[in-house]
Amino acid sequence: MEKAPVLIGTSGFSHAGWKELFYPKGMKPPERLSFYAKHFPAVESSVTFYRAIADKTITQWKESVPASFRFSLLARKSITHYWRLRHCRRELVAMWRNFQPFGEQLACVVFMLPSSLKPDYALLADFLQMATHTRDEHGLTCRFAFEFRSRRWYEEEYFKLLAEYGATAVLHDMPYKGGFWPIIAKDDELVLKSGKLLMLPEDWVASTSAHFCYLRLHGTVGKQPWQEYGAQGLELWERVFEKMLNTRKPVFAFFNNDPGAAAIRDARLLQEAANAYEPPLPTSEPVARTQKLQDVIAELKRRDAEEWDAQPSKGRRCISRTVS
């Protein structure tokens, strides 16, 4: 069986703080992408979130990398935050026209939605149809990924709707904005936690991996973003990542913790995990996920109660409940 592509990289490649930490001393900015492409197979760029890219810049980027290199670009902010997916056909056409020179090297476009945008099935369905039609009109084949900044979107109906258009939801860790943290519960069981929402990683993957998986890590350590994970901090995320690899579908993973070149070091660690990955043997044993999650919730409630009882009766601080 042909191995599905695994595209690991960083969000951006030309950060000023990476001089001499990643890029050799004296290397000129136009030479950076070529150097970057010797280490990673893909890059995610947020430049397109703010403005269009000049054609000459796109040409320069493409000439700096091998034909197998892939780009993932953030969709224009005017589409997601100003028009909020409504009445934005003109903006979509302008964006696809700008992206056309990338051709097949444009692997994915990420629509990062504002946290204030409430779930709306009809809105998302209409937008997906319009985005797909206008993309196709411009001869592009890129995938769509949606980074929801509110966990209210994490419902099966939205996951299925995305799958109908070959799209997926981004698994990310932006704190207090729909991000998840992997934690250990009962019997070394791994669970994803976002506020009061709990999900088994295999449930997330099963719901979102119809076509591909997308992991976007913002360096959230101790609920503060843009930190360095390091080997210890990535340990649980690597277990989640392996479940994505188990699908044998394309997997995208990008690090957005650029300060101090932390993203480079963390991306290399994840690459090492991907290189060492061995797919599990097929099994026909059913997974009792509902009971599994119920056991996890019961264990977290028990821990919460024990932490409360262990505190002195006077001055007890308020503990936020994991589940209601």
Summary of the structure (lengths in Angstrom):
residues: 324
radius of gyration: 20.6
end to end distance: 44.7
largest distance: 67.6
contacts: 976
relative contact order: 0.12
helix: 44%
strand: 18%
